[in-house]
Amino acid sequence: MHLERQWAALADEAPADLSAQFQAERERFLAIAAEQNRSAERELAAQDTLDAAHSERQMLLDALAIAATLTDETAICAERERIHAAWIALPPVDAQHRNVAVQYQNLLQAVDVAHNALVEQRKNTERLQRTLAQVQRLLDDTKLMEHRRARTLIEQGRSLAVAQPNVALAQEFAAIAERLEMRLNHQRKHAEQRLQQLPERLAELEVRLAAGELKKADPLYQSLQAALDLIHASELPKQATADIAQRLRHLAPQLRELQHWRRWGADQHREGLCAEMDALIHKDLPLAALAEQLHALQMDWKQLDQSGSPANQTLWEQFHAASELVFARCRPFMEAQAAEREANRRAREQVCQQLEEFLKQVDWARVEWKKILRAERDTRQMWATIGVTEGRHRKVLERRFHQSMRQLDRRLDAERKVNQAFKQELIERVRALAEVTDLDAAIEQTKTLQREWHTTVPTHQKIENRLWQNFRTACDAVFERRAALTQAHSNALRDHLAVRETICAEAQALIAATDIDPQQLAAQLSALEERWRVAQHAPVPRQAAGAITQQWHDCHETLAQRIHAAAAQQRQAALALLQQQAALCEQLEHSVLGVAAEPITPEVARQRWQALQSTEHAAHPAVVARFEQALTAAAQPEQVDALRSRYAANAALRQRLCVQLEIIAGIESPPEFAQQRLEFQVARLAERMVAGEDDPLQGATQLLHEWYRCGPAPVDAALAARFTRVYQILAG
């Protein structure tokens, strides 16, 4: 710029060639300067690029350092790949920053090491899990355990668990390995015990084989063989069992020979079973017995199979074919049995369902426990009465039933405990009342607590008795504070008892007397009843009340029966006299009317009447009037018409009286009197409703008297037979 200003001052004077030269040099200078500027700009841009790449590499190095600390195998692998791809995409490292490339390689190697460690750790965890599963299978398996294999698994698992970061998994393996070692130790101890028993049991096997006792020798041989397997599996010294194993191998041929003979005997037995099954095909038996024999033969065959003797195929096919034919005959019975078992299954399911629904719906806060106890007892009894059910259903139903019953029992047991606690609380409250100063208040509260005592769900009888005894003892402690009053009360009770005893003694004296008139006896009993009525309002000792009351009731009952028997005897005697007098009247009446089968004169009739009058029972006034009317008709012919006028009417009256007596006696009347009988029953019901009559036989005596007071009537044999039947029932 300075040269241009100087040239501008001289430009007008400069020759043309110099001006051209200046201009050319100037342009060349500007071109060189422009090129230098562009080169400087390029160097600056390149430096900026290198600086940016360096910064990016530093960031990638930091991310790579962080990736080396990751604990997830997948995450660390993905981060490594991302960082490596970004590093490759950057420009090459210049000589100034070669240490960055070295640092990158070191960090990349650290990430790979961390990744490999995670992979190895995962593989170790998987191996530990597989080992854990194998150990668990060994524990779950009930078969004989090989000590060597089990020990190998334990050592392998423990070596894996040492560096295992999963603490829970390592602890789980440690616990299960301890269980496995305990089982191994137990098995080894058992093997040592079996080892000690081997000589004795081998000697017993030799004795059994020598005696040909295959049934006992075979299980002994199998037991010895199993013991050897147990000993070998438990890694006990082989030389300890070498001699035993050698002797056992020498005994094996003898055992096989006995087994051969057993198979031969079993085949003979099977042939017999085939013959018996063939005989059942056409055997005439009830289906129940046929099915039972079929089952028995099949069980015999099965036992032969279980004995270890294989069945001959031909015999089996023969036995099976015959069994199918017998089964076809038994099919109706078995189907009926199956139907019965199915019905039993449905019944049991119904009981279970009802019980379950009851348990769901019951309000335990307001339940009546006595009804629950009764229902529980009835349900158990009902379950026990239901017949046999198929085995595949029985266990399920039994489990279902007993689960519900246990639920019910838990409720009952809870209430039982609540009730016991309630009773214990009452006992404590009564015991506290023994110290209350106000005795009357204490006694009243004790009585109130006595009324509160109740049982909802009883416990064992001994416990209930103990609680009740404790409660009674506590109550007695309160009541005993009134000893003086109680003693006076006791004296009064004894005096009252003495009064009752005196009444009973007088009643017993009346029972012993045999010469007392029934009416006099009734009067004396009435007086005793009045005295007893007054005496029973006075209290007596509780322990004697029942006995003295029973004694009075017995005496009263004896005297009442005696009076009743005497009265009945008097009534029967009076009724018999009335019957004889009525018969004499009727004979005289029929003689007067001329219809008597055995006529009688008035004089003879009067003599017989006098003979009847000599008894201790006075004649009924109506019957006396009837006899006098008959005598008057015999002496005065004009009175015969009046007697004859009642003759037919009395027949109808007797028919009506007989129907009424039959109703009272409870016997049937002839069909032609059904309407008359119904009318009388309706009328009598109305009378009983109005008058309040309770005794249906109350009018029997009156009707009998009406019958005997009735005047002459035609002889009716059927009516007489009906009346005789009624009389025997009512008088007997």
Protein Blocks (a to p, Z undefined) as FASTA:
>chain_A
ZZmmmmmmmmmmpcfklmmmmmmmmmmmmmmmmmmmmmmmmmmmmmmmmmmmmmmmmmmm
mmmmmmmmpcbfklmmmmmmmmmmmmmmpccddfklmmmmmmmmmmmmmmmmmmmmmmmm
mmmmmmmmmmmmmmmmmmmpmbdcdfklmmmmmmmmmmmmmmpmblmlmmmmmmmmmmmm
mmmmmmmmmmmmmmmmmmmmmmmmmmmmmnopaklmmmmmmmmmmmmmmmmmnopafklm
mmmmmmmmmmmmmmmmmmmmmmmmmmmmmmmmmmmmmmmmmpccdfklmmmmmmmmmmmm
mmmmmnopacdfklmmmmmmmmmmmmmmmmmmmmmmmmmmmmmmmmmmmmmmmmmmmmmm
pcfklccfklmmmmmmmmmmmmmmpccddfklmmmmmmmmmmmmmmmmmmmmmmmmmmmm
mmmmmmmmmmmmmmpmblmlmmmmmmmmmmmpccfbdcdfklmmmmmmmmmmmmmmmmmm
mmmmmmmmmmmmmmmmmmmmmmmmmmmmmmmpmkbcfklmmmmmmmmmmmmmmmmmpccd
fklmmmmmmmmmmmmmmmmmmmmmmmmmmmmmmmmmmmmmmmmmmmmmmmmnopafbdcd
fklmmmmmmmmmmpmbdcdfklmmmmmmmmmmmmmmklmmmmmmmmmmmmmmmmmmmmmm
mmmnopacdfklmmmmmmmmmmmmmmmmmnopablklmmmmmmmmmmmpccddddfklmm
mmmmmmmmmmZZ
